[in-house]
C-alpha cells in the first residue's frame, strides 16, 4: 500500500472528517486505489448536516493526500450522523433515501480499507501480501446511486445487515470484512487462518487432537498424551467458563486466558503429571498447541504453510531433544542436501529431454530452438522480446508459446517430488522405526513439497521480473544451465 493511502486513511479516520460521507474509496479497472468524490452525496450531507459539513470539509490534492484546515479538527459525531442517515435511508422519499445510503456506503468504504490496512500490518510482511492485494476482494462498490441490477456489493450487504442497537457501524464493518468468504480464501492461500488460538483450542476435541498428531505430525504416543492432557485441562477451565458466559447471554470473541485460569490449568496438569508449571509456561504450551492445530487446518483447507527450511533443526514441542537426536538430524541433513541437488538435476534433464523429444516429432527445428531459447532466458537473462529478435522469431508471444515456462516448471516440480520422495524415504529408514515410516511418509512429502515449491516459485519470479540482464540466477536456473552446458548440442 502506498504512502498516499496510509496518510489519507490516517487523516480521515483519526480526525473524524466529514468528507468520509461523500468520498468513496474504490478500485479502478487496473486494481489501483482511487478516491472518488460523489457530488450529489456531498450536497445532500451539507443540506442535512450544515454545521458539521462547514467545519469538516477537507480538500483532496492531486496526489491523493487529504489536507485538512483548522476547522476540520473537531470530532465528527459518527454515531449520531449514522443514526440519522440510517433513519433517512429507511423513511425518507426515494431520492433522499438513496442519497442517505450513499453517504453511509462512502463511510463504509473507508472503514473497509482500514481493516485491510490492519490485516496487512499484522500479517502481510510474514505471509507476503499487502493492503493492495486485499482491497479488490472487498472494495466492489462502484459508487452508483441506483442499485446495479441484483448484484450487491459487500458495502451494501454490510449496510443492509447493520443494526445500530447491537454495534457501531465501524465495528459491524470490521466484523463483516474479516468474515468475508473471498477475502478469507485469499488469506488462507497466504497461510493466514482468521480464527484466534483460543477458539481453535475450544472446538478441537481430544480425539481429534490424537488423530491429527498421530497421522499428520507423526508424534510419539507420549507426546500425544501430553498434548491431550494440556487440551483437556484447558477445556476443563477455559471452555467451561466460556459455556457459563453463554448461558448468561454473555457473548463476544474468545479472549486470552486470565492469569487465574492459567494457574487453574497448571494445577490440573500437576494432578495428572506431577509436573509443576508456571502460568507463563502453560500459556506458551497452549500457544504452541494452537499453532500446530492452525497449521493443520490451513493445510487441510488448501492453504500455504509457513516455509520451514529442512536445514532448520527445531526443539521438541513438549520435551527436550537429546544430543543423540541432534547428531542424527545433522547426519541426515548432510545426506539429504546432495540428494536434493541430484534429484533437481535429474528432474530438469528428464523434463527437458521429454520436451525435446516431443518437439522433434514436429516439423522444422523447434527442438533446437527450444533449447536455444531456454538457455538465452535462464542463462543469459534475456527478455522475451530480446530472445525473439536474437532468434528471428516473429514476436515475444512466439517465444512464450515455444518455451511454455509455467508448464515446464510444473513438470519439473512433479518429477522432482517423485524422485526426492523415494530417496528421502530410503534415507529415513535408517533414522526411524519401520512402523513409524507409514505416518512419516505424508509428513515428509509435505516438507519436501514446501521446499520444492520455494525453488519453483523462485524460478517463476525470475520469469516475471526478467527486465534487465543483471538478475541473479536462482538454484533452478543454475542447475538448468549446468545441464544445458553439458548437452552436445550447439545451443
Secondary structure, 3 states (H helix, E strand, C coil): CCHHHHHHHHHHHHHCCHHHHCEEEEECCCCCEEEEECHHHHHHHHHHCHHHHHHHCCEECCCCCEECCHHHHCCCCHHHHHHHHHHHHHHCCHHHHHHHHHHHHHHHHHHHHHHHHHHHHHHHHHHCCCHHHHHHHHCCCCCCCCCCCCCCCHHHHHHHHCCCCCCCHHHHHHHHHHCCHHHHHHHHHCCCCCCCHHHHHHCCCHHHHHHHHHHHCCCCHHHHHHHHHHHHHHHHHHHHHHHHHHHCCCCCCCCCCCHHHHHHHHHHHHHHHCCCCCHHHHHHHHHHHHHHHHHHHHHHCCCCCCCCCCCCCCCCCCCCCCHHHHHHHHHHHHHHHHHHHHHHHHHHHHHHHHHHHHHHCCCCCHHHHHHHHHHHHHCCCCCHHHHHHHHCCCCHHHHHHHHCHHHHHHHHHHHHHHHHHHHHHHHHCCCCCHHHHHHHHHHHHHHHHHHHHHHHHHHHHHHHHCCCCCCCCCHHHHHHHHHHHHCCCCC
